[in-house]
Amino acid sequence: MRTFYGDLTINEGYYRFCFQPVYCSNGIRFFVKVVHPPKRFRVFEMEQRSEQWRVVNAPKADDFILAHEARLSVLLEELYKKNSAVL
């Protein structure tokens, strides 16, 4: 699977996310990076837990990311399904 990008509008601001898949013993995880706007956001990881994608390394993730985790989960699920079907 390849790296893919997704866009969200949060609080009237435009954000572009880069999702890079990594295969591990528990299945698949994604390294997620905020590409736009170029701020101080760190790379964080998301993995699927039950029906939803969750931020794995919560202490390293910004409060902004944690506050919008549900919206990121929906975006990642849509992109994951679309890109999995292509392969």
ZINOR-V77716 format. One line per field, one symbol per residue. psi: psi as a letter, one per 20 degrees, with the letter a starting at -180 (. if undefined). Layout:
BEGIN
psi=???
END
This chain:
BEGIN
psi=qrqrqqqqopljqpppqpooqppahjcqrppppohpqnbjprprqqqpodiqpqpgmghiqqhgghhkhghhgggggghggghhhh.
END
